[in-house]
């Protein structure tokens, strides 16, 4: 991830978030003040138009990739001196859509100097809502939040800081503009087709969202800010967005007839003009489908949500813990046994953490969560339940987790028993294989040592590690009194040869 950087003590209270959006890349850097208040010290934004470089085979063009990498190199330069653990970077719709994201992610992470998580639409919606909620003066009442991005649009209904209903629809200002206004030409017919296409997408949520209702509607991010800016600049609104103002804007866009002409609208930047008609069509459709009478505009969005989410994790308000508990209950996991396995896994990790590079909070958390969920596949079938559990974790909506984190959890659950399948290990992202295998070995040992499900505490044991070996030692005579555990350890020693690890016990 780049050379180590000396950290200025003053920078330790600095946090940063990077949003690799489908239209623009954003970065926000803020200082954490007394009481947890944030003071924004810098904002950077570059229009990369990543979605415009995605072809029908879901591959990214060299030109789009080069634009993105160059932007991230500039962001990375600005982030020098910010502690690695204080930076969170995420990719959204376009990176979710890539057929093979790993080559681009490796290059992007080298350029930025920090890991980049790909997040699912539901998680993106949660983080957007969190960013909006934290930047509102009034946190009372139910609100509808809409964020039109380059490749997806998020719709969230929540109260205070909790998102109750979350949807991410596959439509955005870049994709809609490419589809309906490919030459930058705008006509009433084309705009109408774009609105109908958006309304078709909105059918999935229209009835439920109208039934639930809201007191305030708030819009976030580039398209909605641009619409508000044009309305205000032309005297069509004081500050908010209304159906009347949208109708005037819609007629002005049709009169313009092209992205080039639209760029001359007061309040609209020239770089926003090529994707403005697509975003306007989505916003107009949302107003029609959901019966929106007025929309206020928020300064906060995904990147602010990332920062507040990170601060929550530091303050032990990690939404991932709640997600694991909810999934565990949904699949009726034997929680007392799962907790015992988690405690044993943590005891193993602590003893080998330094040698095996598992000292950080991420390793501790992922191992614990895998232990708590390792038996969820039993709700489907006892036979091959490790495979069923791995599938459930990989493809469920798990709030707080990135796509990479879910993949790692899934892999740990898949590998927690029986043989090590080569294809599962080889499918891991480059650089993650060694860590994942070592964590899976610790989980396997924890499950094995609790195989009898006895309520009695395990005896003290010592676990020592080298790069290619583990030595497990019990009190003298204990293994002799537990022949089944000895037999299981002998079998496990054979399994671990597959990953070139020697297990010695006694």
N, C-alpha and C positions, 0 to 999 in steps of 0.2 A: 504493500500500500504506500510505498514511498519511504524516504528516509525519516529517521526519528527526528523530532523537533523539540528543542528545549521550550518548555512552557513557562511563560511569564506567570508568576503567582496571581497577578491581577486577572489573568485570562481564565482562571479556574472557575470563576463565576460567570463565564460567558458560554452561551449555548447557541446552537445554530441548527437550522433545518433547511434541507434542499429538496425541492419538489421537481421531479423530472416529468413534467406534464406533456401531453400530446401536442400542444401548441407552443407553450413557453416553458422555459426552465426558470424557477424562482429560488432565491436564497434569502433567508432572513437571519440576522445575527442579533442577539439580544443579551443584555446583562441581567442577571438575577439579583434583585435588590432585597433589602431586608423585608421579611414578611412574604417572600415569594413573588413580589411584583416584578414585571418585566419592563425593561427599558430598551426599546429597539435602537440599535446603534448603526445598523446598515441594512439596506435592502438592495438586492440585485435582481434584474430580470432580463432575460434575453429570449427573443422569439426564435426558437429553433425549428418549429414545425416538424416535429418528429413523425407525426401521423401522416404528413404529406409524403414521407419517404417510404411508406409501407405499401408493398405491392400486393397483388391478389393472392400470391403464395405466402403472404405474411412474412416476407423477408424485407429487411431494411436496406435501402439504397446506400451506396458508399458515400454519396453526397450528404445525405441526412446524418449518417453516422459520423462523418467528419465534422459537420456543424456541431453536433452534440458533444463530441470529444473536445473540440476547441473551446466550447463554452465551459465545460467542466474543468478544463485546465485553468481557466481564468477564475472560476469559483474556488478551485483548490488552492490557488495562490493566495486568495483573500482569507482562506481558512487556516493558513499556516499560523501556528501558535495557539489555536483553539484545541484543547485536549480532545483526543480521539473519541473518548466516551461521551463527549458533550455534543457530538454532531450526529444527526439522524437524516439520512437521505433515502427517499423512496421514489419508485417509478410507478406510473399508473397505467391507464388503458393501453397505450401503444406497447409498452413493455409486457403487459399481460397478454397481448395479442401475438407477439413475436413467436414464430415457429420454433426457433432455437435462440433463446435470449442470452445464453451463456457467453458466447464470444464477445458480444457487445458489452455485456455487464463486466467482463474481465477488463476490457479496455477502459470502460467508463470509471471503474473503481480505481484503476491506476491513475487516471487523469485527475480524479477528485481527491484521491488520497484517503478515502473513507469507504466503508461498505455501503452498498446500495441494496435496499430491500424492495422487492416487487410486492405490492399489496393488492388484494382483491377489491372489487367494487364496494362490497359491504363495509370493509375496513376503511376504504377511502371515504365513504359516506360518514362513518362514525367520526373520523378525524376532522373532516370538514365541519361537522356540527360542533365539535368541541372547540375549534378555532373561532367559529361564529359566536357561540355562547359566551366565551370568555371575553369577547370584545364588545358585548352589548351592555349598555348602562343598566337596563332593566332585565333581570334574569327570571322574572316571574311569568307565569302563563305558558300556554302551549304555542309553539311556533313551527311554521313550515319553512325549511331552508332549501333553497335551490342553488346549485352550482353547475353552470354550463362550462364544461372543459372542452379540450380539443377533440377528444374521442369518446367521451362519455358524459352523461349528465346525472348528477346525484340529487335525489329528493329525500328529505329527512323530516320527520315530525318528531319533536322532542320537547321536554320540559326541563328547565334549568340546565344542567350539564349532561343530561342523560338523553341519548337518541333512542326513541321508542320504536320508530318505524324507519327502515333504511332501504332505499332502492338505488341501484346504479343501472341506468338504461344506456344501451349501446347507441348513442347518438351524441355528436359534439359539433362544435362550430367548424372544425377543419373537415371532418368526414362529411357533414351535411353540405358544406360549400363545394367540396370536390364532386359530390354526387349530383347535386342539383344545379350548380352554377360553375360547370367545369371550365369555361372560358372566361369566367369573371362577369358574365352577362346576367343581368337580373331583369326578369319580366314578371308581370302579375301572375301569369300562368305558372312560371317556374317557382315563384315564391309560394303560391298556393299548393303546388305539389310537395314542396319541402315541408310546409305546415301539416299537410295531411299525413305525410310519412311520420312526422313527429307525433301526431295524435294517435296513430296506430300503435306506436311504442308506448304511449301513455295509457292506452287502454288497460294495460296490465295492472296499473295502480289507481286509476281514476276513481273507481267505485269505493275502494277501501279508504283512500285518502279523504274523499269528500265525506264519508261516513264518520271518520275520526274527527276531522275538523281541526281548526287552529284559530288563534286570536291574532297573530301577526305573521306576515310573510316576509322573509328576508332573503335577498339574493347575494351571491358572493362570486368573486373572481372576475376575470377579464371581460368576458362578453357583457355581463350584467353591469359592470362598472362603466363600460363603454357606452351602453345604451343610456344609462343615467346621465352620463356626461353630455351626450348629444341632446337629450331632452332638455337639460338645464341650459345649455349653451344657446338653444333655439327658442327658449322661453316657453317650452311645452310642458314644463314641470318645475316646481320649486325645488324639489329634492328627490322625491320618490318616483316610482314607475307606476303608471296607471294604464288601464285599457285605452283611454282617450289619447294619452300621449303616445302609446304604442301605435295606434291607428295613424296618427299624424306622421310618425317616423316611418311606418310601413309605406305610406304613400310617397314620402320623400325619396325613399330608397328605390321604389319602382320608377319614379320620375328620373332619377339619376341614370338607371339602366345599366350601370357597370360598376365594377369595383373601383375603377379609376375615378369615375364621377363621384361615387360615394365618399371617396377620400377627402373631397372638398367640403363635406358637411362640417359645420362648426362643431367643435368638441370631439371630433374623431381623429385618431392618429392614423397616419398613412400605413403603418404596418398592421393595424387592426383591420383596415378596409377589405383585404382579400377574403377574410373569413367572417366578415360582419353579417352578411346576408344569411348565412347558414345559422349563426347564433341567434339572430333576430327571429328566424322562422321557428326555432325550438322554443324561444321565450314566448312568442305569440301563441304557439300551440299549448304551452303550459298554462297560460292565462285563460285560454278558452276551455281546456279540458277540466281544469281544477276550479274554475270560477273565481280566479284571483281578482280582487278589487284594488289592491294596492300592495306594492312591494317596496320595502325599504332596502337599503344597500349596506352591506357590512364591509368593513375594512379587513376583517379577519377571515381566514379560509384554511386550506389544508396545512400550509407551513406553520401557522400559529397553532393549529391543532397538534401538530407533531411536537412542538416545543412543550405545550401544556401536558401532553401525554407522557413525554419523557420526564417532566417534573413530577408527575403523578407516580411514575415507576420508582423514582428516587424516594418519594415520601411513602412508599409501600401502599400505594393505591393502584396497583397494576391490574388493569382490566383483564390481562391474560389469566391471572389466578381465578377470577370469577368465571371466565370462559371454561377453564379446565373443570371447575366444580360443576358447572351446568352440564357439560358434556358427560361427565362421570355419572351424574344423577339420571340424565336422559337414558343412558344405556345400562342403568342399574348395576354399576360396578360395586363390588364388595369393598366399600371404602376403607374399612378398618384394616383389611389385608393389604390393600393398595398403599395405605399410609405406612405400614410396616416395611413393605418393599422399598418405598421411597426413603425411609429412614436408613435402611441398610445400604442402599445405593449411595446415599450421602456420606455414610461412614466409610465406604470404600473410596469414594472420590477424594475425601479429605486426606487419606493416607497416600494417595498416588498423585495428587493434583500438581505438585511442583514438577515431578519427573515427566508426567504425561501432558503438561500444558493445559490443565483443566482448572486453573485457579480463579477464572473470572466468573462474574455473576451469571453470565449467559450460560456457561457450561453447567453451573449448579442448577439454574432454573430449568433448562431443557431436560436434564437428567431426572429431576424431580417430577416434572410434568409427564414425561414418558412413563415413569414408574406408576403414577397415579392413573394413567389410562391404558396400561399395558394389557388389561383384560377386557377392554370394551367389546372386542370381537366375540366374546362369549354370548352376547345378546343376540347374535346372528346364528352361530353354530359353534359347538365345542371343537369340531374338526377344523383344523387350520385356523383357529381363532386369531392367531397372530397376523395372518394375511387379511382376514376380514377387518380387524382393528386398524391395520395400516391403511386400508382403503378408506375407511370411515374418516380417519384423521386427515388424510391427504385431501379429500374432496368436500369436507364439511365447511360451512362458514364459521370461522373461529375468530371472533373479534379480538383485536390486539396483536394477532400473529401475522407476520409477513408470509408470502408464499414460500420463501426459503425455510423459514422456521417450521412451517407445517410439514414441509418435505422432510426435514430432519427428524421431527417427532414421529412421522410416519415410518421412516427408516428404522429408528430405534425400536419401535413396536414390532416391526416386521422381523427384526433380527434378534428379538429377545429370547427365542427358543429354537431348538433344533439346529439344522445346519446353517452355514453362512452362504446364501446364494450369491454367486459372483455377479450376476446381472444387477442385483439390487445395489451392491457396493459400487460397481462401475458406473451406475446411473447418477451417483452423487456429483455435485458441482466440483470442479477442479479446486484442489486445496482443502476440501472438506472431508475427504475420505478417511484420513488418519484419525482425526478427532472423532468422527462418527463411529468408527470401528471401536475405538477405545471406550467411548461412552456406552456403546452397546454391550461390550464385554462386562463393564461394571453392572449394567442392568441385568444381564444374564446371571451373574454371580448373586446379585441381590434376590432375584426370583428363586434361584436354586437353593440358596440358604434358608429360604422361607417356604420351601416346597411342602412341608408338612402342615402348614397353616396353624401351627401350635400357638396358643396365646402366650406361652412362656417366652421370656426374652432370650435372644440369642446369646451364647457365651461370648466373651471378648475374643476378638481375633485380630491378627495383624496381617496387613496386606502391603507387600513391598513390590516395587515395580522397577524394571529397567526398560530400555527401548523395545526389547523383544521378549520380555518374560515377566511373569507374575508369580510371586511366592505367597501362598496363603497358609498361615500358621494358626492352629488352635491350641488350647490348653492340652497338656499331655494326657493322652488316653481318650480325649473327647471323640475323635473320629472312630476309634475302635468301638465305642458304644453306639455309634450311629452309622452302621454299615450302608444304609441306603444313601446317605449323604456322600459317603466315600465313593460308592458306585456312580452316583451322578457326577461327581467331580472327575472321576476317571473318564467318563464319557465326554464331559465338557473339555477335558484336555485334548481329546481327539478332535473335537469340533474346532478348537482354537488353532490347530495346526493349519487349517485352511487360510487363516489370516496371518500365518507365520508368527504366532505367539505361543510361547511355551508356558504352561501352567504347572507349577510345582506346589504340592500341598502336603501337610502333615501335622 
